[in-house]
Amino acid sequence: MDRDPDVLVVGGGPAGRALAAAAGERGLRTVLVDPAPEAPWRATYGCWAHELPAWLPSSAVAARASGCAIALSEHELGWEYAVLDVPALRAHLDGELARHGVRAHAGRVAGWAGGAVRLAGGGLLRAAVVVDAGGHRQPLRCGDRHRHPAEQTAAGVVVGEAAATPLVTPGRALFMDWRPDHGEDGPATFLYGIPLGGGAVLLEETSLVARPGLPLPVLRRRLRARLARHGVVVPDGAATESVRFPVDSPRHATPGVLGFGAAAPLVHPASGFSVATSLRLAPAVADAVAAGLASGPDRALAAARAVVWPRGARAVHRFRRIGLEALLRMPPAEVPAFFEAFLGLPEHHRWCYLVGRADVRGTAAGMRALWARAGWRMRGRLIAPALLPRTGV
Ligand SMILES: Cc1cc2nc3c(=O)[nH]c(=O)nc-3n(C[C@H](O)[C@H](O)[C@H](O)COP(=O)(O)OP(=O)(O)OC[C@H]3O[C@@H](n4cnc5c(N)ncnc54)[C@H](O)[C@@H]3O)c2cc1C
């Protein structure tokens, strides 16, 4: 490398690739570092269809479906769910990286010291703006980690549309089904059922959040029992998916580094979603870096941070963390009633809570509306985490 690049992005997941491509598109000399830059992505990514950025080609969406959720009763969500075609998304972003001359460097980052990125095999990388898009591991983040993060875990299986029909009507998405049809006591889990396109449906037993995450063998056992109860036959050799990631990673505030994607963390603590937010924010972050660099790297970093964490987003993040703590403390038997109250809110409140990442007034109004619907016991559950220290971190 002759001259330090303008932007160094650590991590080649959806967030890192989207940001590196956007930076390259703006003429910024950009380098991406990942231990295995060519490795395919394995997860199934979904989001609310309205969240998809305009720049995303329609080929990157595998399926769209209107959705419902079941708590104590069934509720229409009122908006569409989109499942990404992960290989197509990846191919699109890789094409953009190549088109804009973004170089991918194979290397594992070991940390951040003295204004430089330390590579595990030795060597330092520098850039005007350094981005940690290394996912929940936050490889450039300095400071303590949670010993016991709150995690979302899930175990899924892919079946044909016809086989899934007892649980998921063809062309529809089942965002959550809290009925305890797995037949077990203990932590509350729900079924997530989404069309993948091409007549396939992913059925996933999900623990929305637990600290530590509910073990995958428990989720696999519950999934088998739930499917058997509904007469869903899983063919031999059916594809499976295992999910485990933290939803309460600490805010990335390492001086000199921008945290982006799950490393920021842009993860919504209540849904676990971050991919659509990262894809949507990438061009605006790249714009801020490009404009700020004229006044120097510090200005560029500050401008990018202001896009990722505007004041409203910091406040909403704190609200959402309180909601997360309420869920973590809630006795399992009361969880479906909590979602019954949430799902019964007017659509604009639910929507704002799920996607309004910088809408403080809207989020607060949604929380007030939930409070008004809740009984006294539920109110106690909702207020406790705002007053008490966090559990078992
Ligand atoms: C199975 C599964 C399904 C999921 N489904 C959804 C979903 O439907 N919707 C949604 O929004 N979210 C989903 N998530 C959660 C989360 O949003 C994803 O994990 C998403 O991949 C985050 O994107 P990212 O680019 O921020 O981080 P990642 O995809 O985790 O990418 C981080 C990259 O950084 C690299 N890296 C890590 N450490 C280092 C290091 N030391 N040096 C250099 N590079 C490093 C990794 O190799 C990786 O390529 C899912 C997660 C899983 C596991």
The ligand as a Gaussian input file, in Angstrom:
#p B3LYP/6-31G(d) Opt

LIG

0 1
 C      -28.367000     -17.063000      11.339000
 C      -28.639000     -15.600000      11.559000
 C      -29.762000     -15.009000      11.010000
 C      -29.972000     -13.643000      11.157000
 N      -31.070000     -13.092000      10.592000
 C      -31.211000     -11.762000      10.590000
 C      -32.278000     -11.149000       9.892000
 O      -33.152000     -11.822000       9.337000
 N      -32.343000      -9.793000       9.858000
 C      -31.406000      -9.017000      10.488000
 O      -31.470000      -7.800000      10.398000
 N      -30.431000      -9.583000      11.208000
 C      -30.296000     -10.923000      11.279000
 N      -29.286000     -11.489000      11.984000
 C      -28.496000     -10.642000      12.926000
 C      -27.434000      -9.713000      12.358000
 O      -28.029000      -8.574000      11.948000
 C      -26.539000     -10.380000      11.382000
 O      -25.661000     -11.091000      12.224000
 C      -25.721000      -9.533000      10.357000
 O      -24.844000     -10.446000       9.757000
 C      -24.932000      -8.347000      10.882000
 O      -24.239000      -7.765000       9.788000
 P      -22.833000      -7.031000       9.993000
 O      -22.263000      -6.801000       8.633000
 O      -22.974000      -5.900000      10.903000
 O      -21.915000      -8.096000      10.755000
 P      -21.471000      -9.554000      10.297000
 O      -22.346000     -10.098000       9.261000
 O      -21.278000     -10.327000      11.550000
 O      -20.072000      -9.323000       9.595000
 C      -18.913000      -9.069000      10.350000
 C      -17.726000      -9.389000       9.480000
 O      -16.565000      -9.009000      10.216000
 C      -15.603000     -10.010000      10.099000
 N      -14.741000      -9.992000      11.273000
 C      -15.046000     -10.424000      12.528000
 N      -13.977000     -10.303000      13.324000
 C      -12.993000      -9.760000      12.562000
 C      -11.647000      -9.403000      12.824000
 N      -11.084000      -9.578000      14.026000
 N      -10.906000      -8.881000      11.809000
 C      -11.455000      -8.704000      10.577000
 N      -12.746000      -9.025000      10.273000
 C      -13.483000      -9.543000      11.267000
 C      -16.390000     -11.313000       9.981000
 O      -15.632000     -12.293000       9.305000
 C      -17.593000     -10.868000       9.161000
 O      -17.351000     -11.033000       7.783000
 C      -29.056000     -12.855000      11.893000
 C      -27.952000     -13.455000      12.468000
 C      -27.736000     -14.806000      12.318000
 C      -26.523000     -15.417000      12.973000

